[in-house]
Amino acid sequence: MAPANDDAPHTDEKTVEYEGSAGGWGSVRGMAAVLLQEADGPAVTRTLMRQNKAGGFMCVSCAWTKPAHPHPFEFCENGAKATMWELTSRRCTPEVLAGHTLAELRTWNDHDLEQLGRLTHPMRYDPSSDRYVPCAWEEAFAGIGRALRALEPKSTVFYTSGRASLETAYLYALFARLYGHNNLPDSSNMCHETTSVALKSLIGVPVGTVTLDDFEHCDAIFFFGQNTGSNSPRFLHTLEDCVRRGVTIVTFNPVREKGLEKFINPQNPLEMLTGSSTRISAQYHQVRPGGDIAALTGLAKCLLEEDDRTAGKVLDHDFIAANTSGFPEFARAVKAIPWEEIETETGLARAAIEEAAAVYRKARNVIGIYGMGLTQHARGFDNVAAFVSLLLLRGNIGRKGAGISPVRGHSNVQGQRTVGISEKPELVPLDVLARQFGFEPPREKGVTTVEACEGILSGEIRAVLSLGGNLLRAVPDAPAVEEAWSRLALTVQIATRLNRSHLVCGEEAWLLPCLGRSEEDIQAGGPQVVSIEDSLSNIHGSRATHAPASDHLLSEPAIVAGIAKATLPPNPKVDWDRWVADYGTIREDIARTYPDEFHDFNDRLFTPGGFYRGNAAHDGVWKTDDGKAHFTPPAVLCATGWPAAEGRMRLITLRSNDQFNTTIYGFSDRLRGIEGRRDVLLINPAEMARHGLAAGQRVGLRGDAPDGAHREVGHLEVVPFDLPDGCVAGYYPELNPLVPLSLHDWKSKTPAYKSVPVRIVPA
């Protein structure tokens, strides 16, 4: 029997869409395309077979958990692409870079820049030739140390992407504090910082409460604003298992994402041969972007009304009385909100919300899943608070089979926060660090990513060190920040491949190539291993066996230590050489700093499924100011933070199936039926008619934020797509210039990438 053709885009007279399922042969072909383009097949295949398995290599892509009993192929399409991207056979040597000025390279697109391959030598920027030139590691460390010593520490920023190991993150955070600041923003500031702030305030922990075992005991799962098919595809195996044992999945999301509609398991021969798929979501509600508070409030309103009708038989009143505060105020506020307002803001009929509420009401154990569709709004905190309140109504936090689970993005973004990467000093055991390393840590709050950008624009920030990532491409108001970036005194980039952020240099600039996590790391103490934390708070060891891309690469811990030694005065309690020689000694110090979570760290490092570092709220213990979980009365129903106006649209920025964060693997967004292009504007046919647009027409988007600043992106192709009224969508990071730096969550300062005010204008 021939395999089903599950990856053909489909266009009818109304919308572009994808006829197939997530997974299936389309996923296999997507991996094969990158493998043929990038890498040495047999060596990569050996690495993939060890990926996400105990004693093996932990994926550098998403943060989804690694099970104790893995599948034969415990990697997904995007995870495989990330590994192949890191193990590419292409090399960006000094000779390659000598052939291009940075001004020329700035005209290239993101994909083509990274196609130059792995960086092989440390480089410094030469302004006279506008090129990177090779240098010795000793020269780089000495130059960076000299520049840092000349600067006021609080005028510098130490940024991290989400993939650096726990060992590297611990050293980097310690270096910053020994140097004299808490300016430690990371990629979490741009995605799930809202989670960290909201959950810490409301239930006493800054991370989700769900474990993998909880999915075996839940009865229903509610999804808000998370695209599993592209952002954490291995999660689909868990969801498929849940559906097959009778769990009902209800999804609220503006975009109909294939991963939450149906799934063909690439590891199931029968499904692959027949094209049969598993339906994931029993209900799929296309809420307007920014309408999640209203949707969650509507669900709560249904429960409260039914509880009144049944004399208290719907809510868990015993749980509420014993474990929560603020319920009476919450209930009064929700009951007072008219259904008409909820319907208007959500774009959903009351009957649809009642249908979803019926599932919640009948389920004994409910898990709440969310992603950046909740966090990246001006009122993202209120989104998360509304979800917490809904779960508390029936005691669905703090018991087996239930809880709240934000799905994190990058592989170790949660773990970096755990071991000290934080601008918030109250989240770090500074007194412990003071005793452990014999210094007085700075107590002043550091800057978030948004505040760092504001400081760059104002001139208060004079230097940025980036441990991975592509910060300039990722931030809001990117053109303005990029222009100001060139006035910095010092920029340092630690990276594996060239990206846009490396092409805009401060007065002094260094580009330092590091080993990838998949590459063998040999130090004085022998082969080294590193560790990461997944999205469900499990710690995993990662062992690499692939040969490094260049003999001139250093590991991330070695680079951090080299810069620190060149910058800081000697401290007998701070032995950088010992740490670099044996990463086990770093883990011993992590365990001393965080004994409750990391005791016996080295002994537990390769526990199948990882070792769980614990979570008080998971166990029904609320480490909040009053020892209770908090209900939050809805203060607003709209999360956008700006008013509606005639002609003003809500822009959602999206990632394609062929990218991870700012890394563009190719130009296929297979799961949405869009091929070969990224300069698109997705809009529903009714809105096209209202704006007098035709499919294929070229238009522009102009920012329409209250600050009145001019922001515009032009030459976007109109693509009819199934979206709610009043909104449009397009790709991140290309549309970042439309996102105001000032438009961010009111508590966490997470940028509002999911509801940007724009107007459609002529191309």
C-alpha positions, 0 to 999 in steps of 0.5 A: 500500500502506498503511503498517504500524501499528507504534506500537500498544500491545499488552496480553495477559493477561500483559504490556504491550508494543509490537508495532512496531519502533523507528523507523518511522511511530511515530517520525515521529508522535512528532516531528510531535506535538511540532512541532505543540505547540511550534514554528514549523514552517518555521523549525524544519524548516530547522534540522533539515535542517542538524542534525548535518551539517558546517557545520550545527547540532550536536544538543543531545540525545545524544552519538552521532557525526556521520558524514562522509557524513550521511543526508538527515535526520541526526536522530532522534526525540529529537534532533528533539524536543530541537531543537523544544523549544529553538525553541518559540514559547512564551515564559516572560516576566516577565509570565508569571512574575509571575502565579505564586509559586514555591510554586505552581509547585512543585506543577506537574509537570516537563512543565507547567513547561517548557511555559511556554516559553523564558525571555526576561529575566534575573531575580532572586528576590524573597523578599517576593513569592515571585516572580522579578522582572526585572533588568538584566544588569549588576545580576545580574553585580554581585550574583553577583560581590559574593556570590561575593567574600564567600564562601570559594571552596571553599564554592561549586560550579560545576555543568555539564549536558552540553550547554554548548559546549567554549568555554563549558566551558573558560571556566567551568573557568578561572573556577572555578580563577582563583576558587580551587577545583576544585569542578566536578562535572557530569552525568557524575558521575551517569551515566558517571563510572564509565567515566572512572574505570574505563577510565582505571585499566584501559586508560589513557584515560577514554573509549571506544576505538571509532571509527565506522570500527571498526563497518565491520570488526567481526564481533560486537557485545556490548551491556550496559545501553544503550537505543539506541532511546531514548537514541541512535537514530541509532546504529541506522543503524550497527547496521542496516548491521552486521547486513546485512553479517553482524555478530552482535549479542548483548544483555544487558539486564534490559528488552527494549528495542525498539531492540535488537530490531528497527528500521524505518529512517524513511529507507528508503521500502520499509521504511516502506511495507511495515513490514519491519524489521531484527532487531538482536539475534541473542540477547537475554538478560534478565540480572537488574539487578546481575547483569552482573558474573556474566554477564561472568564467565560469558562469560570462564569459557566462554572459559577452559574452552574454551581449556583444552580446545583447548590454548590455541587460544581466547585471544589469548595473544600479545596477553595476554603483550605488552599486559596484566597480571593475567591469571593471577590473573584466570584463577584467580579466574574458574575457581574460581567455581561455575556455580551462583553465576553462574546464580543471580546472572544469572538466566540458564541456563548454556546461554544464557551458553555460547550467547553465548560461542560468538559471542564465541569465533568472532568475530575482532573484537568491539566492546563497547557499554555504557551506564548499565546498567553504570555506575549501580551500587554496583559499577559499576567492577567491571561495567566492569572485567569487560567490559574483562577479557572483551575483553582475553582475545581482544585486542579492545581496541587494534585495528581493528574492536574496542574498548570503547565506552560510549555517552554521554548528553548532547551534549557531556558528554564534551567538557566533561571534555576541556577542564577540567570536572573535580573531579580536578586530576590530570586537568587540565594545571594547570601549563600553565594556570599558565604560560598565565594567570599564576596558581597553580591550586588543587591540592586535589581538588574535589567530585563531584555526590554530594559536593556534595549531601553538602556542601549537606546539611551546610552546608559548601557555601554556593553553587551555580552551575548552567550548565544542567541540572536538578540538584535533580530529578536527584540522589538523595535529592532531597527532603532535598537540596531542603530543604537547598538553600533554606539556601544563600547563593547560587544561580545558574541559567543556563538556557533553560526553567524547571524544578524546580531554579529553583523552590528558591532560596537566600538570594540567587537569580538566573535567567539566560536564555541563547541555545540552541545552535540560535540565532544568536550575534552578538558584537562580532567578528560571528556566532560558532560553537561546538564539541562532542565526540561519544561517539567523541571527534570534535570538531564545529563548530556553526553556528546560524542561527535567530533568538534567542527574545528580544533580552534573551538572552546567550550562555553564554560571555558570561554566564560572562565577565560573572560572572567579570569581576564576581568576579575581580581583573584579570589581564592574561593573562585577557581576557574581553572578547576571548574573548566578542568572538571565540570563535575566540580561546577555541579558540586558547587551548584549543589552547595548553592541549591541543596534542596534541588541539586543534592547528589547532583553528580550521582543523579545526573543520568537518571532515566527520565531525569531527576525531578528537582521538586515543586511545592505547588505540585504538592499543594504547598503555596509559597506565596505571601499568605501561604495560599493560592490566589484567585485574581478578579478580572480587571480587564477582558482584553489582553492587548493593552490598547483600544480598538479603532476603526481599521486597526488590526491585531497582528500575531507574529508566528514561527513557521514549521521550518524555523526555531526562534530566529533560526530559519532552516528553510522556507517551508511552513508545511503545516500551514500550507505555505511554501517558498516564502516568508514575506506574507500577510495572513488574513481571512477572506472576509477581512480581505473583502472589507479592505478591498484586497485580493490574494497575491496582492502586495501590501504593507503593514504600518504600526498603529501603537499609541506612541505614534512612532513610525513603524512599517514593513512593506511588500507583504503578499496577501494570503487568504487564511483561516483567522478570526476577524480583526486580526492578521498574522505574519512571520517573526522575526521579519515583522519585529520592526512593527512591535513597539519596545514600549508595548509589553506585559505590565508586570513582566515586561515580556514584549507583546508579540501576539497582539500588535496594533497595525494598519494595512497600507499600500505596498 
